[in-house]
Amino acid sequence: MLASLALLSACNKESNEPAVQQEQKDKSGVSISMSGQIELPEQLARGLEFQPYDKNGRTSYTPFFNDTNIPALVCFYNEEEDNTTENAPYVMRQIVLGVHNEPGPGGRMVSKFYFKEKLIDTNERLFQDHLKPHARRDKAKVYTDPETLRMTLIVGFEVKGGNNASWDNQPIYGSQTAYEIGTKLDLTQPINYWVNKGARTNIARPIFAAFDVKPSAEVVDGIIAFSNVKLTMVGSIIKARITNNDTAPHRIVGFKITNVGGTALRLEPPTRVEIPETRKKKLVPPAIAATGTTSDGRTEFFITYEFPEEKKEILTPFQSKDWLVYLPLNKTQSGGRAEGPVFSVMYDPANASPKYGVTQKLKPLKRDGLIVSHEFRLKR
């Protein structure tokens, strides 16, 4: 029998919080309940509306979700040592989060989410219940003990099969998850998060995630609670100011961005890798990674970030204009060092091949969820 899970998101409880007594239970199945807050940058994402407000004499925007529900991916796994295999058991599913808004600091609205589903896995094929007596640990199943149980929650990926069930009973694997980077980002318009896999809408959907979440220490009424979890934006939004520092006019069509993978992403499930020069293995938790192959089969290890047709503009000599760019992956690791993205402005296309401005490398940001400004020039 399986312990019920409650995934309550709002902020992780301290690890030294005392555990309460755990009583064995008789019912089979996992019951899941999530609730929490979506942490948004100061400008941002399916139905995000933007409320103007004055800050330091300037007009800014803060967003909130105006949909009643949004699709998500959830992955349960265990953070435990096992040097015998590269496999790490996990349960990954598509789910639907309910969303509501309420007043936050300064009277601005904030988005809260919730999720409830009772008696999942009543046949006990996915989870092993730590509250039920058992002879041994079944390494093929996810163990519900809060000491090792972990959860990753992702909002923003495409929806497989148009599914809108609150809990999809069908498993979803890393190769079936999909996200293609859209280049149309308008912070003044609602953004649709209900996008079917392969739809290629070109609308940029900022990804929100909570990685490697530890449950609270206590188990109450058979419910394992993940409390105090916050969904925060993955990657960065770049307010890109393009300057035509030339004596001739040029038509700006987008960016070529290297050093940050390709345009297609997927959610990699947990696995174990061998530690060099040892016989030990370490757990690699779920992670968002570039696939290098788009849904139509094109292989790209860089991003061709072409602006929508209505956003392509001619800049007169020495004129500047701002564009918004969303990068879910804003840096890569190379030789133990973080490397930032490299931008080149694309302009004056001829026969489907644009010219490229000078390359400009951004410093790697220390954390995700930031909105940063940078100027890009055509010439040296």
C-alpha positions as CSV (number, residue, x, y, z in Angstrom):
1,M,0.0,0.0,0.0
2,L,1.1,3.5,-0.7
3,A,1.4,6.6,1.3
4,S,-0.7,9.5,0.1
5,L,1.3,12.4,-1.3
6,A,0.4,16.1,-0.8
7,L,2.5,18.4,-2.9
8,L,2.0,21.7,-1.2
9,S,4.0,24.4,-2.8
10,A,4.9,27.7,-1.2
11,C,8.4,27.4,0.6
12,N,10.4,24.4,1.8
13,K,10.2,23.7,5.5
14,E,13.4,23.5,7.4
15,S,15.1,20.2,7.4
16,N,15.4,20.2,11.2
17,E,11.7,20.4,11.7
18,P,10.7,17.6,14.0
19,A,9.0,14.6,12.5
20,V,5.7,13.3,13.9
21,Q,4.9,9.7,14.4
22,Q,4.0,7.8,11.3
23,E,1.2,5.3,11.5
24,Q,0.7,2.4,9.1
25,K,-2.4,2.6,7.0
26,D,-4.7,0.1,5.3
27,K,-5.9,1.8,2.0
28,S,-4.0,1.3,-1.2
29,G,-3.1,4.2,-3.6
30,V,-1.4,7.5,-3.6
31,S,-3.4,10.7,-3.1
32,I,-1.8,13.9,-4.3
33,S,-2.6,17.4,-3.3
34,M,-0.5,20.4,-4.4
35,S,-0.8,24.1,-3.7
36,G,1.5,27.0,-3.9
37,Q,2.6,30.2,-5.6
38,I,4.0,31.0,-9.0
39,E,6.9,33.4,-8.6
40,L,7.0,35.8,-11.5
41,P,9.7,38.2,-12.5
42,E,8.7,41.9,-12.4
43,Q,7.6,41.7,-16.0
44,L,6.0,38.6,-17.3
45,A,3.2,34.4,-19.0
46,R,-1.7,31.1,-20.4
47,G,-3.2,34.0,-19.8
48,L,-0.8,36.3,-18.2
49,E,-2.2,39.8,-17.9
50,F,0.0,42.8,-17.1
51,Q,-1.2,45.4,-14.6
52,P,0.5,48.8,-14.9
53,Y,1.7,50.4,-11.7
54,D,4.0,53.2,-10.9
55,K,7.4,52.4,-9.4
56,N,10.0,55.1,-8.7
57,G,8.2,57.4,-11.1
58,R,8.1,54.9,-14.0
59,T,5.4,52.7,-15.4
60,S,6.2,49.0,-15.0
61,Y,4.1,45.8,-15.3
62,T,3.5,42.8,-13.1
63,P,1.8,39.7,-14.5
64,F,-0.6,37.1,-13.2
65,F,-2.2,34.0,-14.7
66,N,-5.8,34.6,-15.7
67,D,-6.5,31.0,-16.7
68,T,-8.3,28.7,-14.2
69,N,-5.9,25.8,-15.0
70,I,-2.6,25.2,-16.7
71,P,-0.8,22.0,-17.9
72,A,2.3,20.8,-16.1
73,L,4.8,17.9,-15.9
74,V,5.6,16.3,-12.5
75,C,8.3,13.8,-11.8
76,F,8.7,11.8,-8.6
77,Y,12.0,10.0,-7.8
78,N,14.3,9.1,-4.9
79,E,17.6,10.7,-3.9
80,E,19.3,7.6,-2.6
81,E,22.7,5.9,-3.2
82,D,22.9,2.9,-5.5
83,N,26.2,1.9,-7.1
84,T,24.9,-1.2,-8.9
85,T,22.9,0.5,-11.7
86,E,22.6,3.6,-13.9
87,N,18.8,3.3,-13.6
88,A,16.9,5.5,-11.2
89,P,13.2,4.7,-10.8
90,Y,10.8,7.6,-11.4
91,V,7.2,8.4,-12.1
92,M,6.6,11.1,-14.6
93,R,3.1,12.3,-15.6
94,Q,1.2,15.2,-17.2
95,I,-1.1,16.9,-14.8
96,V,-3.3,20.0,-14.7
97,L,-2.9,22.7,-12.0
98,G,-5.7,24.8,-10.9
99,V,-4.9,28.5,-10.7
100,H,-6.4,31.4,-8.8
101,N,-5.3,34.9,-8.2
102,E,-5.3,37.0,-5.0
103,P,-4.0,40.4,-3.9
104,G,-0.3,40.4,-3.1
105,P,2.1,43.1,-1.8
106,G,1.2,46.6,-2.9
107,G,-2.2,45.5,-4.0
108,R,-0.9,43.7,-7.1
109,M,-2.3,40.2,-7.9
110,V,-0.3,37.1,-7.4
111,S,-1.0,33.6,-8.9
112,K,-1.5,30.6,-6.6
113,F,-1.9,27.0,-7.8
114,Y,-3.4,23.8,-6.4
115,F,-3.9,20.2,-7.4
116,K,-5.8,17.3,-5.9
117,E,-6.0,13.7,-7.0
118,K,-7.0,10.7,-4.9
119,L,-5.9,7.0,-4.9
120,I,-3.3,7.0,-7.7
121,D,-1.5,3.7,-8.3
122,T,-3.9,1.5,-6.3
123,N,-2.2,-1.6,-7.9
124,E,1.1,-0.5,-6.3
125,R,3.0,-0.7,-9.6
126,L,4.7,2.7,-9.4
127,F,5.3,3.5,-5.7
128,Q,6.4,1.4,-2.7
129,D,4.6,2.6,0.4
130,H,7.0,3.2,3.3
131,L,4.1,3.0,5.8
132,K,3.3,-0.6,4.9
133,P,5.4,-3.5,6.3
134,H,7.6,-4.9,3.6
135,A,10.5,-7.4,3.5
136,R,12.8,-5.3,1.3
137,R,13.1,-2.1,-0.6
138,D,11.9,-2.6,-4.2
139,K,14.4,-0.7,-6.3
140,A,12.1,-0.7,-9.3
141,K,9.6,1.6,-7.6
142,V,9.6,5.1,-6.2
143,Y,9.8,4.9,-2.4
144,T,7.4,7.2,-0.5
145,D,9.7,7.8,2.5
146,P,10.1,11.6,2.9
147,E,13.8,11.0,3.7
148,T,14.5,10.2,0.0
149,L,11.4,11.1,-2.0
150,R,11.8,14.1,-4.3
151,M,9.6,16.0,-6.8
152,T,10.2,18.2,-9.8
153,L,7.4,20.2,-11.2
154,I,7.5,22.0,-14.7
155,V,5.0,24.4,-16.3
156,G,5.4,25.5,-19.9
157,F,6.1,22.3,-21.9
158,E,3.8,21.2,-24.8
159,V,0.8,19.0,-24.1
160,K,1.1,15.4,-25.4
161,G,-2.0,14.1,-27.2
162,G,-4.1,17.2,-26.2
163,N,-4.6,15.6,-22.8
164,N,-6.4,17.8,-20.2
165,A,-7.0,15.2,-17.5
166,S,-6.0,16.4,-14.0
167,W,-3.7,13.3,-13.7
168,D,-2.8,11.4,-16.9
169,N,-2.6,7.7,-16.1
170,Q,-0.4,7.1,-19.1
171,P,3.4,7.4,-18.4
172,I,5.3,10.0,-20.2
173,Y,9.0,9.6,-20.9
174,G,11.7,12.1,-21.5
175,S,11.7,11.5,-25.3
176,Q,8.0,12.4,-25.3
177,T,8.3,15.7,-23.6
178,A,8.8,18.7,-25.9
179,Y,9.3,22.5,-25.8
180,E,10.3,24.6,-28.8
181,I,11.5,28.1,-28.3
182,G,9.1,30.7,-29.6
183,T,10.4,34.1,-30.7
184,K,7.2,36.1,-30.3
185,L,7.2,37.5,-26.8
186,D,4.8,40.3,-25.9
187,L,4.6,41.1,-22.2
188,T,1.4,43.2,-22.7
189,Q,-0.6,40.2,-24.2
190,P,-1.9,37.0,-22.6
191,I,0.3,33.9,-23.4
192,N,-1.5,30.6,-24.1
193,Y,0.0,27.6,-22.2
194,W,-2.3,25.1,-23.7
195,V,-0.2,24.2,-26.7
196,N,-0.3,20.7,-28.2
197,K,2.9,18.9,-29.0
198,G,4.2,19.9,-32.4
199,A,1.8,22.9,-32.8
200,R,4.7,25.3,-33.5
201,T,2.8,28.4,-32.5
202,N,6.0,30.5,-32.3
203,I,4.7,32.1,-29.1
204,A,7.3,32.3,-26.3
205,R,6.1,30.6,-23.1
206,P,8.3,31.3,-20.2
207,I,8.9,28.0,-18.3
208,F,8.3,27.8,-14.6
209,A,9.8,25.1,-12.4
210,A,10.5,23.7,-9.0
211,F,13.4,21.3,-9.0
212,D,14.4,18.6,-6.5
213,V,11.8,19.5,-3.9
214,K,12.1,17.7,-0.6
215,P,9.0,16.8,1.3
216,S,8.3,18.1,4.8
217,A,9.5,15.9,7.7
218,E,6.1,14.7,9.0
219,V,3.5,12.3,7.6
220,V,0.0,13.1,8.8
221,D,-3.0,10.9,8.0
222,G,-1.0,9.1,5.4
223,I,-0.3,12.3,3.5
224,I,3.3,13.2,2.5
225,A,3.4,17.0,2.2
226,F,5.8,18.9,-0.1
227,S,5.3,22.3,1.5
228,N,6.7,25.8,0.7
229,V,7.6,25.1,-2.9
230,K,7.7,28.0,-5.4
231,L,7.5,27.8,-9.1
232,T,10.1,30.2,-10.5
233,M,10.9,31.2,-14.1
234,V,13.6,29.1,-15.8
235,G,16.1,31.0,-17.9
236,S,16.1,34.8,-18.6
237,I,14.3,37.4,-20.6
238,I,16.7,39.7,-22.4
239,K,15.6,43.2,-23.3
240,A,17.8,43.5,-26.4
241,R,18.5,47.0,-27.7
242,I,19.7,46.7,-31.3
243,T,21.7,49.7,-32.5
244,N,22.4,50.3,-36.2
245,N,25.8,51.9,-35.8
246,D,26.3,52.3,-39.6
247,T,25.7,55.0,-42.1
248,A,23.2,52.9,-44.1
249,P,19.8,51.7,-43.1
250,H,19.4,47.9,-42.3
251,R,16.4,45.6,-41.9
252,I,16.6,43.7,-38.6
253,V,15.2,40.2,-38.7
254,G,16.5,38.5,-35.5
255,F,19.4,36.9,-33.7
256,K,21.7,33.9,-34.2
257,I,22.4,32.7,-30.6
258,T,25.1,30.1,-29.9
259,N,26.6,28.5,-26.8
260,V,23.2,27.6,-25.3
261,G,22.1,24.5,-27.3
262,G,19.3,24.4,-29.8
263,T,15.7,25.5,-30.2
264,A,14.1,22.2,-28.9
265,L,14.1,21.1,-25.3
266,R,12.9,18.1,-23.3
267,L,12.7,17.1,-19.7
268,E,15.3,14.5,-18.9
269,P,14.3,11.9,-16.2
270,P,16.7,11.1,-13.4
271,T,19.6,8.8,-14.0
272,R,22.9,7.7,-12.4
273,V,26.4,8.3,-13.8
274,E,29.7,6.9,-12.7
275,I,32.0,9.1,-10.7
276,P,35.4,9.1,-12.6
277,E,38.1,6.9,-11.1
278,T,35.7,5.4,-8.6
279,R,33.2,2.5,-8.5
280,K,30.5,4.8,-7.2
281,K,27.6,6.4,-9.0
282,K,25.9,9.7,-8.4
283,L,22.3,10.6,-9.0
284,V,21.6,13.2,-11.8
285,P,18.1,14.6,-11.0
286,P,15.5,15.6,-13.6
287,A,16.7,18.5,-15.8
288,I,15.7,20.5,-18.8
289,A,18.1,19.9,-21.7
290,A,18.5,20.8,-25.3
291,T,17.7,17.9,-27.8
292,G,19.4,19.5,-30.8
293,T,16.5,18.2,-33.0
294,T,13.2,20.2,-33.7
295,S,9.8,18.5,-34.2
296,D,10.2,18.7,-38.0
297,G,13.5,16.8,-37.8
298,R,15.9,19.7,-38.2
299,T,19.1,19.4,-36.2
300,E,20.3,22.7,-34.6
301,F,22.9,23.2,-31.9
302,F,22.3,26.9,-32.0
303,I,19.2,29.1,-32.0
304,T,17.9,31.0,-35.1
305,Y,15.8,33.5,-33.2
306,E,13.9,35.1,-36.1
307,F,11.5,37.8,-35.1
308,P,7.9,37.5,-36.2
309,E,7.2,39.3,-39.5
310,E,5.5,42.3,-37.8
311,K,8.5,42.8,-35.5
312,K,11.1,42.9,-38.3
313,E,12.0,46.6,-38.9
314,I,14.3,48.8,-40.8
315,L,16.7,50.8,-38.6
316,T,17.9,54.1,-40.0
317,P,21.6,55.1,-39.4
318,F,22.4,55.2,-35.7
319,Q,18.8,54.4,-34.7
320,S,18.2,52.0,-31.8
321,K,15.1,49.8,-30.9
322,D,14.3,47.3,-28.2
323,W,13.2,43.6,-28.7
324,L,12.4,41.0,-26.1
325,V,14.2,37.6,-26.2
326,Y,13.3,34.6,-23.9
327,L,16.1,32.1,-23.4
328,P,15.1,29.0,-21.3
329,L,18.7,27.9,-21.2
330,N,20.9,31.0,-20.6
331,K,24.3,29.3,-20.1
332,T,26.2,26.1,-20.6
333,Q,28.9,24.4,-18.5
334,S,32.2,23.8,-20.2
335,G,35.2,22.4,-18.4
336,G,33.7,23.3,-15.0
337,R,33.1,26.9,-16.1
338,A,29.8,28.6,-17.0
339,E,29.6,30.1,-20.5
340,G,27.1,32.7,-21.5
341,P,25.2,32.9,-24.8
342,V,26.8,34.5,-27.9
343,F,24.6,36.8,-30.0
344,S,24.9,38.0,-33.6
345,V,22.2,40.3,-35.1
346,M,20.6,39.0,-38.3
347,Y,19.9,41.7,-40.8
348,D,19.3,42.4,-44.6
349,P,18.1,38.9,-45.6
350,A,18.7,38.0,-49.3
351,N,17.7,34.7,-50.8
352,A,16.7,33.5,-47.3
353,S,20.3,34.1,-46.0
354,P,20.8,37.1,-43.7
355,K,23.9,39.0,-42.9
356,Y,25.3,38.7,-39.4
357,G,26.5,41.5,-37.1
358,V,29.5,41.3,-34.8
359,T,29.4,38.5,-32.2
360,Q,28.8,39.7,-28.7
361,K,29.1,37.3,-25.7
362,L,27.0,37.8,-22.6
363,K,28.3,37.0,-19.2
364,P,26.6,33.9,-17.6
365,L,24.0,34.9,-15.1
366,K,24.3,33.6,-11.6
367,R,20.7,32.6,-11.4
368,D,17.5,32.1,-13.5
369,G,14.4,34.2,-13.4
370,L,16.0,37.6,-14.3
371,I,15.1,40.2,-16.9
372,V,18.3,41.9,-18.1
373,S,19.1,44.6,-20.7
374,H,21.9,44.5,-23.2
375,E,22.8,46.5,-26.3
376,F,23.8,44.8,-29.6
377,R,25.5,46.5,-32.5
378,L,25.7,45.6,-36.1
379,K,29.3,46.8,-36.6
380,R,32.4,47.0,-34.5
